[in-house]
């Protein structure tokens, strides 16, 4: 008989809170800073899967946040247009 164990991290092994992600992006320098409200908007825009755990904390995959952040920073800075 098999037992299925469900954990909060079933969908991603690299979960971080939005607040943690904001702090990590800030460590990269002024150009890469983003506030929590903007990051949550980007998460919704790009359809990043999130989980709520421990009350109101919103968790997302760090890998997915890195991809979204890179796309949005490129768009904001016009980098994508210069590569074409």
Contact map, one row per residue, 1 for C-alpha under 8 A:
111000000000000000000000000000000000000000000000000000000000000000000000000000000000
111100000000000000000000000000000000000000000000000000000000000000000000000000000000
111110000000000000000000000000000000000000000000000000000000000000000000000000000000
011111000000000000000000000000000000000000000000000000000000000000000000000000000000
001111100000000000000000000000000000000000000000000000000000000000000000000000000000
000111110100000000000000000000000000000000000000000000000000000000000000000000000000
000011111100000000000000000000000000000000000000000000000000000000000000000000000000
000001111110000000000000000000000000000000000000001010000000000000000000000000000000
000000111111111000000000000000000000000000000000000000000000000000000000000000000000
000001111111100000000000000000000000000000000000000000000000000000000000000000000000
000000011111100000000000000000000000000000000000000000000000000000000000000000000000
000000001111111000000000000000000000000000000000000000000001100000000000000000000000
000000001111111000000000000000000000000000000000000000000000100000000000000000000000
000000001001111100000000000000000000000000000000000000000000111000000000000000000000
000000001001111110000000000000000000000000000000000000000011110000000000000000000000
000000000000011111011000000000000000000000000000000000000011110000000000000000000000
000000000000001111111000000000000000000000000000000000001111000000000000000000000000
000000000000000111111100000000000001001100000000000000001111000000000000000000000000
000000000000000011111110000000000001000000000000000000000000000000000000000000000000
000000000000000111111111000000000000000000000000000000000000000000000000000000000000
000000000000000111111111100000000000000000000000000000000000010010000000000000000000
000000000000000001111111110000001111001000000000000000000000000000000000000000000000
000000000000000000111111111000000000000000000000000000000000000000000000000000000000
000000000000000000011111111100000000000000000000000000000000000000000000000000000000
000000000000000000001111111110011100000000000000000000000000000000000000000000000000
000000000000000000000111111111011100000000000000000000000000000000000000000000000000
000000000000000000000011111110001000000000000000000000000000000000000000000000000000
000000000000000000000001111111111000000000000000000000000000000000000000000000000000
000000000000000000000000111111111000000000000000000000000000000000000000000000000000
000000000000000000000000010111111000000000000000000000000000000000000000000000000000
000000000000000000000000000111111000000000000000000000000000000000000000000000000000
000000000000000000000000110111111100000000000000000000000000000000000000100000000000
000000000000000000000100111111111110000000000000000000000000000000000000000000000000
000000000000000000000100110000011111011000000000000000000000000000000000000000000000
000000000000000000000100000000001111111000000000000000000000000000000000000000000000
000000000000000001100100000000000111111100000000000000000000000000000000000000000000
000000000000000000000000000000000011111110000000000000000000000000000000000000000000
000000000000000000000000000000000111111111000000000000000000000000000000000000000000
000000000000000001000100000000000111111111100000000000000000000000001000000000000000
000000000000000001000000000000000001111111110000000000000000000000000000000000000000
000000000000000000000000000000000000111111111000000000000000000000000000000000000000
000000000000000000000000000000000000011111111100000000000000000000011001000000000000
000000000000000000000000000000000000001111111111100000000000000010010000000000000000
000000000000000000000000000000000000000111111111000000000000000000000000000000000000
000000000000000000000000000000000000000011111111000000000000000000000000000000000000
000000000000000000000000000000000000000001111111000000000000000000010000000000000000
000000000000000000000000000000000000000000111111100000000000000000000000000000000000
000000000000000000000000000000000000000000111111110000000001000110000000000000000000
000000000000000000000000000000000000000000100011111000000001100000000000000000000000
000000000000000000000000000000000000000000000001111100000111100000000000000000000000
000000010000000000000000000000000000000000000000111110000111000000000000000000000000
000000000000000000000000000000000000000000000000011111111110000000000000000000000000
000000010000000000000000000000000000000000000000001111111110000000000000000000000000
000000000000000000000000000000000000000000000000000111111000000000000000000000000000
000000000000000000000000000000000000000000000000000111111000000000000000000000000000
000000000000000000000000000000000000000000000000000111111100000000000000000000000000
000000000000000011000000000000000000000000000000000111111110000000000000000000000000
000000000000000011000000000000000000000000000000011110011111000000000000000000000000
000000000000001111000000000000000000000000000000011110001111100000000000000000000000
000000000001001111000000000000000000000000000001111000000111110110000000000000000000
000000000001111100000000000000000000000000000000110000000011111110000000000000000000
000000000000011100001000000000000000000000000000000000000001111111000000000000000000
000000000000010000000000000000000000000000000000000000000000111111100000000000000000
000000000000000000000000000000000000000000000001000000000001111111110000000000000000
000000000000000000001000000000000000000000100001000000000001111111111000000000000000
000000000000000000000000000000000000000000000000000000000000011111111100000000000000
000000000000000000000000000000000000000000000000000000000000001111111110000000000000
000000000000000000000000000000000000000001100100000000000000000111111111000000000000
000000000000000000000000000000000000001001000000000000000000000011111111100000000000
000000000000000000000000000000000000000000000000000000000000000001111111110000000000
000000000000000000000000000000000000000000000000000000000000000000111111111000000000
000000000000000000000000000000000000000001000000000000000000000000011111111100000000
000000000000000000000000000000010000000000000000000000000000000000001111111110000000
000000000000000000000000000000000000000000000000000000000000000000000111111111110000
000000000000000000000000000000000000000000000000000000000000000000000011111111111000
000000000000000000000000000000000000000000000000000000000000000000000001111111100000
000000000000000000000000000000000000000000000000000000000000000000000000111111100000
000000000000000000000000000000000000000000000000000000000000000000000000011111111100
000000000000000000000000000000000000000000000000000000000000000000000000011111111110
000000000000000000000000000000000000000000000000000000000000000000000000011001111111
000000000000000000000000000000000000000000000000000000000000000000000000001001111111
000000000000000000000000000000000000000000000000000000000000000000000000000001111111
000000000000000000000000000000000000000000000000000000000000000000000000000000111111
000000000000000000000000000000000000000000000000000000000000000000000000000000011111
